[in-house]
Amino acid sequence: MTYAIIGFGEVGHALAKAFARKGIEVSVATTRDPESFAADAAAIGTGVIPATLTEAVKADVIFLAVRFRSHPDVAKALPSWEGKIIVDVTNAYGVPDEELGGQPSAKVVADALAGAKLVKGFNHLVAPILAQDPALHGGRRVVFLASDDDGAAAEIGELAGKLGFAPIKLGGLSEGGLLVQGHGNVWGQLIFKDLVKFDSLF
């Protein structure tokens, strides 16, 4: 599996640190020339590879860590997103409900990236918390995942585990996805909930 992060702001940096911490190679891309953020990437780790958007979308698993309203621009990078797994890390807080057409924000992103298997996840934690080592007090920091594709959810759950997090699946985008989305002036009930899971000894 190959991995990429599109968007290299605070959240993109936090995700890159998670990959670097476990020695898993990941490409990072923005709409800018990779040389403009190469030093930032190198400071995180040697396995964080600056890339063009065209190069990044070749990855099998792509973390979409851009502003919500920027996702249509990313969608233009490929004629078809068939076979890709997209982890939607965007938040649509401040986006009016009418702009979302009454749908969960993740559904809007999924429609734009037609053909991709979309998993909503890693977006409920603020970047400074997401950037921290998820090993905490003998447990692991929780990340919530929602998807209409069980296989994609399982794949990202396995990756989350490799990154040191404890994945908790919330069901489909129209159910669990609503718990971890921002829209209008409302945050989902699980947004900002910083939880730690302790594995049972039995």
C-alpha positions as a Python dict, from the first residue, in 0.01 Angstrom:
ca = {
    (1, 'M'): (0, 0, 0),
    (2, 'T'): (115, 353, -76),
    (3, 'Y'): (0, 656, 121),
    (4, 'A'): (-35, 1028, 55),
    (5, 'I'): (-160, 1334, 240),
    (6, 'I'): (-310, 1614, 33),
    (7, 'G'): (-294, 1937, 230),
    (8, 'F'): (6, 2030, 441),
    (9, 'G'): (-135, 2274, 692),
    (10, 'E'): (-158, 2199, 1065),
    (11, 'V'): (-363, 1881, 1015),
    (12, 'G'): (-143, 1761, 728),
    (13, 'H'): (166, 1815, 943),
    (14, 'A'): (5, 1623, 1230),
    (15, 'L'): (-77, 1328, 1006),
    (16, 'A'): (273, 1329, 857),
    (17, 'K'): (418, 1314, 1210),
    (18, 'A'): (202, 1008, 1282),
    (19, 'F'): (344, 830, 977),
    (20, 'A'): (701, 938, 1051),
    (21, 'R'): (672, 821, 1412),
    (22, 'K'): (610, 466, 1289),
    (23, 'G'): (853, 478, 996),
    (24, 'I'): (578, 448, 733),
    (25, 'E'): (656, 638, 413),
    (26, 'V'): (398, 894, 303),
    (27, 'S'): (387, 1155, 28),
    (28, 'V'): (265, 1506, 107),
    (29, 'A'): (126, 1745, -151),
    (30, 'T'): (-41, 2079, -194),
    (31, 'T'): (-117, 2287, -500),
    (32, 'R'): (226, 2450, -451),
    (33, 'D'): (562, 2341, -586),
    (34, 'P'): (700, 2065, -358),
    (35, 'E'): (1025, 2259, -321),
    (36, 'S'): (833, 2526, -129),
    (37, 'F'): (757, 2287, 159),
    (38, 'A'): (1043, 2036, 122),
    (39, 'A'): (1223, 2171, 429),
    (40, 'D'): (909, 2135, 642),
    (41, 'A'): (867, 1775, 524),
    (42, 'A'): (1233, 1691, 590),
    (43, 'A'): (1206, 1834, 942),
    (44, 'I'): (933, 1579, 1021),
    (45, 'G'): (1119, 1277, 888),
    (46, 'T'): (1302, 1124, 594),
    (47, 'G'): (997, 915, 503),
    (48, 'V'): (781, 1223, 447),
    (49, 'I'): (816, 1282, 74),
    (50, 'P'): (721, 1618, -85),
    (51, 'A'): (522, 1556, -403),
    (52, 'T'): (313, 1729, -664),
    (53, 'L'): (-62, 1680, -652),
    (54, 'T'): (-36, 1471, -969),
    (55, 'E'): (214, 1240, -800),
    (56, 'A'): (25, 1220, -470),
    (57, 'V'): (-303, 1104, -622),
    (58, 'K'): (-128, 793, -752),
    (59, 'A'): (-122, 657, -394),
    (60, 'D'): (-357, 376, -291),
    (61, 'V'): (-473, 558, 24),
    (62, 'I'): (-509, 935, 25),
    (63, 'F'): (-575, 1151, 329),
    (64, 'L'): (-771, 1458, 223),
    (65, 'A'): (-659, 1725, 469),
    (66, 'V'): (-760, 2041, 285),
    (67, 'R'): (-1026, 2300, 361),
    (68, 'F'): (-1368, 2154, 285),
    (69, 'R'): (-1435, 2400, 1),
    (70, 'S'): (-1106, 2298, -166),
    (71, 'H'): (-1210, 1937, -226),
    (72, 'P'): (-1361, 2007, -573),
    (73, 'D'): (-1021, 2139, -686),
    (74, 'V'): (-855, 1817, -566),
    (75, 'A'): (-1123, 1614, -745),
    (76, 'K'): (-1001, 1754, -1079),
    (77, 'A'): (-660, 1592, -1030),
    (78, 'L'): (-791, 1255, -1154),
    (79, 'P'): (-1048, 1171, -1422),
    (80, 'S'): (-1155, 871, -1212),
    (81, 'W'): (-1097, 792, -845),
    (82, 'E'): (-1190, 427, -894),
    (83, 'G'): (-993, 197, -665),
    (84, 'K'): (-870, 471, -433),
    (85, 'I'): (-940, 485, -60),
    (86, 'I'): (-993, 843, 55),
    (87, 'V'): (-974, 935, 422),
    (88, 'D'): (-1182, 1250, 453),
    (89, 'V'): (-1020, 1464, 722),
    (90, 'T'): (-1205, 1781, 618),
    (91, 'N'): (-1446, 1974, 837),
    (92, 'A'): (-1738, 2171, 697),
    (93, 'Y'): (-1793, 2395, 1000),
    (94, 'G'): (-1917, 2730, 872),
    (95, 'V'): (-2053, 2576, 550),
    (96, 'P'): (-2431, 2637, 535),
    (97, 'D'): (-2649, 2325, 532),
    (98, 'E'): (-2808, 2433, 203),
    (99, 'E'): (-2463, 2425, 43),
    (100, 'L'): (-2436, 2062, 150),
    (101, 'G'): (-2774, 1984, -6),
    (102, 'G'): (-2898, 1824, 315),
    (103, 'Q'): (-2628, 1557, 298),
    (104, 'P'): (-2349, 1474, 544),
    (105, 'S'): (-2036, 1662, 438),
    (106, 'A'): (-1854, 1332, 377),
    (107, 'K'): (-2123, 1232, 124),
    (108, 'V'): (-2058, 1557, -64),
    (109, 'V'): (-1687, 1477, -75),
    (110, 'A'): (-1759, 1118, -182),
    (111, 'D'): (-1977, 1242, -468),
    (112, 'A'): (-1700, 1475, -587),
    (113, 'L'): (-1440, 1195, -580),
    (114, 'A'): (-1664, 957, -769),
    (115, 'G'): (-1549, 596, -765),
    (116, 'A'): (-1337, 625, -451),
    (117, 'K'): (-1411, 437, -130),
    (118, 'L'): (-1443, 709, 132),
    (119, 'V'): (-1376, 683, 504),
    (120, 'K'): (-1449, 979, 731),
    (121, 'G'): (-1187, 986, 1002),
    (122, 'F'): (-901, 1150, 1192),
    (123, 'N'): (-1089, 1483, 1182),
    (124, 'H'): (-1242, 1497, 1528),
    (125, 'L'): (-915, 1589, 1702),
    (126, 'V'): (-757, 1933, 1681),
    (127, 'A'): (-419, 1930, 1507),
    (128, 'P'): (-199, 1977, 1817),
    (129, 'I'): (-363, 1671, 1979),
    (130, 'L'): (-353, 1465, 1658),
    (131, 'A'): (19, 1541, 1630),
    (132, 'Q'): (97, 1389, 1969),
    (133, 'D'): (207, 1031, 2026),
    (134, 'P'): (-122, 839, 2056),
    (135, 'A'): (25, 609, 2322),
    (136, 'L'): (-119, 759, 2638),
    (137, 'H'): (-137, 639, 3001),
    (138, 'G'): (-99, 279, 2890),
    (139, 'G'): (-376, 312, 2632),
    (140, 'R'): (-415, 445, 2278),
    (141, 'R'): (-582, 763, 2158),
    (142, 'V'): (-910, 695, 1977),
    (143, 'V'): (-982, 786, 1616),
    (144, 'F'): (-1336, 750, 1487),
    (145, 'L'): (-1404, 606, 1141),
    (146, 'A'): (-1726, 611, 939),
    (147, 'S'): (-1776, 463, 593),
    (148, 'D'): (-2032, 307, 364),
    (149, 'D'): (-1766, 57, 255),
    (150, 'D'): (-1681, -202, 521),
    (151, 'G'): (-1366, -312, 341),
    (152, 'A'): (-1227, 42, 324),
    (153, 'A'): (-1316, 102, 689),
    (154, 'A'): (-1132, -217, 785),
    (155, 'E'): (-828, -114, 580),
    (156, 'I'): (-810, 229, 744),
    (157, 'G'): (-878, 75, 1084),
    (158, 'E'): (-575, -148, 1035),
    (159, 'L'): (-365, 150, 927),
    (160, 'A'): (-483, 353, 1227),
    (161, 'G'): (-367, 66, 1449),
    (162, 'K'): (-25, 64, 1281),
    (163, 'L'): (-2, 438, 1347),
    (164, 'G'): (-64, 367, 1714),
    (165, 'F'): (-426, 479, 1739),
    (166, 'A'): (-730, 285, 1857),
    (167, 'P'): (-987, 291, 1574),
    (168, 'I'): (-1357, 288, 1660),
    (169, 'K'): (-1598, 235, 1371),
    (170, 'L'): (-1918, 437, 1381),
    (171, 'G'): (-2106, 282, 1089),
    (172, 'G'): (-2209, 455, 767),
    (173, 'L'): (-2158, 813, 657),
    (174, 'S'): (-2523, 905, 713),
    (175, 'E'): (-2517, 769, 1068),
    (176, 'G'): (-2174, 771, 1230),
    (177, 'G'): (-2045, 1029, 987),
    (178, 'L'): (-2282, 1286, 1133),
    (179, 'L'): (-2123, 1242, 1476),
    (180, 'V'): (-1786, 1362, 1346),
    (181, 'Q'): (-1880, 1640, 1109),
    (182, 'G'): (-1906, 2013, 1143),
    (183, 'H'): (-2164, 2200, 936),
    (184, 'G'): (-2324, 2541, 961),
    (185, 'N'): (-2248, 2653, 1316),
    (186, 'V'): (-2282, 2304, 1465),
    (187, 'W'): (-2016, 2049, 1559),
    (188, 'G'): (-2094, 1676, 1567),
    (189, 'Q'): (-2128, 1519, 1910),
    (190, 'L'): (-1791, 1342, 1895),
    (191, 'I'): (-1589, 1634, 1758),
    (192, 'F'): (-1311, 1741, 2001),
    (193, 'K'): (-1369, 1435, 2223),
    (194, 'D'): (-1017, 1325, 2313),
    (195, 'L'): (-1063, 965, 2429),
    (196, 'V'): (-818, 691, 2523),
    (197, 'K'): (-894, 321, 2477),
    (198, 'F'): (-743, 64, 2710),
    (199, 'D'): (-717, -286, 2571),
    (200, 'S'): (-875, -547, 2795),
    (201, 'L'): (-643, -796, 2957),
    (202, 'F'): (-902, -1071, 2918),
}
